[in-house]
Amino acid sequence: MNSAPAEFLRTAPIGARVVARYLLETGQATDALGYLRSRDDEHVVIETKRGLDTVVLATVIAAKQVPPPPPPRAGRPILRA
């Protein structure tokens, strides 16, 4: 497996907004998109909209830094009866 994505996560600044694609035990891939909060030799913790996601670095198949999220869009006004 390519170690470049895991190496990126090992050296990215804490607080950076990242996306990491990693493999689940079933072999399916999933993504964690959010802010890098901590790391050790084997794991990174990414704060996503769903909460904290602990990712095993050995399962990471792709990773990169991403720009900040876009500002919330102004929605249509809520009409009340």
C-alpha positions in Angstrom: 0.0 0.0 0.0 1.2 3.5 -0.8 2.6 5.2 2.3 2.5 8.8 0.9 -1.1 9.5 2.2 -0.3 8.3 5.7 3.0 10.3 5.6 1.0 13.4 4.7 -1.2 12.9 7.7 1.8 12.3 10.0 3.2 15.7 9.0 0.2 17.9 8.3 -0.3 20.7 10.9 -2.7 20.0 13.7 -5.8 22.0 12.9 -5.5 21.6 9.1 -8.7 20.7 7.3 -8.1 17.4 5.6 -9.9 14.5 3.9 -8.7 11.0 4.4 -10.0 7.9 2.5 -9.4 4.7 4.4 -10.5 1.1 4.3 -13.0 -0.4 6.8 -12.6 -3.9 8.1 -15.1 -5.0 5.4 -12.8 -3.7 2.7 -15.1 -0.8 1.8 -13.6 2.6 1.6 -14.9 5.6 3.5 -13.9 9.2 4.0 -13.2 11.4 7.0 -13.5 15.1 6.2 -12.7 17.6 8.9 -10.0 19.1 11.1 -6.9 17.1 12.1 -7.0 17.2 15.9 -4.3 14.7 17.1 -2.1 11.9 16.0 0.2 9.2 17.3 2.4 6.7 15.5 -0.6 4.6 14.4 -3.7 6.8 14.3 -5.0 10.3 13.5 -8.1 11.9 14.9 -10.2 14.0 12.5 -13.0 16.1 13.8 -15.9 15.7 11.3 -19.5 16.9 11.3 -20.4 13.6 13.0 -17.8 13.9 15.7 -14.3 12.6 16.2 -13.2 9.9 13.8 -10.1 7.9 14.7 -8.4 6.6 11.6 -5.7 3.9 11.6 -2.9 5.2 9.4 -2.2 1.7 8.0 -5.7 1.7 6.4 -5.3 5.2 4.7 -5.3 5.0 0.9 -5.6 8.7 0.1 -5.3 12.0 1.9 -4.9 15.6 1.2 -5.5 19.1 2.7 -8.7 20.8 1.6 -9.9 24.4 1.7 -12.2 25.8 4.3 -15.9 24.9 3.9 -18.0 27.4 1.9 -20.0 29.9 3.9 -23.6 28.9 4.6 -26.0 29.8 1.8 -28.8 32.1 2.5 -31.9 30.1 2.1 -35.3 31.1 1.1 -37.3 32.8 3.9 -39.4 30.5 5.9 -43.1 31.2 5.4 -45.3 30.8 8.4 -49.0 30.4 8.3 
